[in-house]
Amino acid sequence: MLEKLKEIEVRYNELSDLLADSKIVQNRTKYTELAREHANLEEYMSPYRRLLTVLEEIEGHETMLSDPDPEMRDLVKEELSALHSEQEALENTLKILFTPKDPNDSKDVILEIRAGTGGEEAGLFAADLFRMYSRYAEEKNWGIEILHINDTGIGGIKEVIAGIKGAGAFSKLKYESGVHRVQRVPATEASGRIHTSAVTVAVLAEAEEVDVDIDPTDLRIDTYRSSGAGGQHVNKTESAVRITHIPTGIVVSCQDEKSQHKNKARAMRVLRSRILQKRQEDMDKEIASQRRSQVGSGDRSERIRTYNYPQARVTDHRINLTLHRLPQILEGDLDELIEELSTHYQAEALSSAGS
């Protein structure tokens, strides 16, 4: 690793000199390209240079272990222990930097939430989850836009698709995909019995046109009159759009806008992201099969989390984490959950990279 870091430092210094060159500065395209590469390498420099200093200090302290003064030897041992701990932390930081990054981490998100088993109660919980993620997005100063919603009419949601835009949105939310289970007493339950319902959450990286090239001949586009709420207008015009991607069988519908053009544009955003997700899932399955491992298979049918209202707890089954602060989590306080998940999967990635 140190040899690789030496090479990175040489290139980093070269880029620093180039970025100070007036000819490069005048070439805006070249300057932007080099500045981006310089910024990517910069995150390696601080831990690497500190690691070199720590290694030098360790070497110096080790020569002092033979000091005739026992108090001095004890002091040196303490300092060496601290230096070795810092060395380990710095090496772990650098290992994480060398771990292949998810190319989608910088992308925006298409969030899909659907009520599953549990009838009206599942729809109500779907609305609770959408509110939770909306609050979390607000806390992060991300923008959120509803692309499609089908509500139950009593405060619940059968399905909602939303776009979330902001720095790090996908990197933070990507582990939320899966089946979310709720255990609580429905407001309509007279006997006070606890019901179990389920909601499916899918977090897709929003694909750009350059990510997914769709042949227009592969699309079947149908228009129809909206069947949902929206007044007289939606019932008189065929503004709703249904797009079928024939090669994959993926179908996306959108009817929330009065304009057929806007509905089509929104449906295409979702379609591109679903196609990108399918390609990545197919690739994950192939890699998993080759490694005889299901790690990172992206199977969305797996139950990932339980929200237990009577005990005010949330349990994430993938990492065996239980938090007894359900009300705060439902208000969008997801940082602890998300950080624990990120740390877990980061450690798995390090382990895979090292094996």
Buried (B, 14 or more C-beta within 10 A) or exposed (E): EEEEBEEBBEEBEEBBEBBEEEEBEEEEEBBEEBBEBBEBBEEBBEBBEBBBEBBEBBEEBEEBEEEEEEEEBEBBEEBBEEBEEBBEBBBBBBBBBBBEEBEBEEBBBBBBBBBBEBBBBBBBBBBBBBBBBBBBBEEBEBEBEBBBBBBBEEEBBBBBBBBBBBEEBBBBBBBBBBBBBBBBBBEEEEEEEEBBBBBBBBBBBBBEEEBBEBEEEEBEEEBEEBEBEBEEEBEEBEBBBBBBBEEBEBBBBBBBBBEBEBBBBBBBBBBBBBBBBBBBBEEBBEEBEEEEEEEBBBEBEEEBBBBBBEEBBBBBBBBEBEBEEBEEBBBBBBEBBBEBBBEBBBEEBBEBEEE
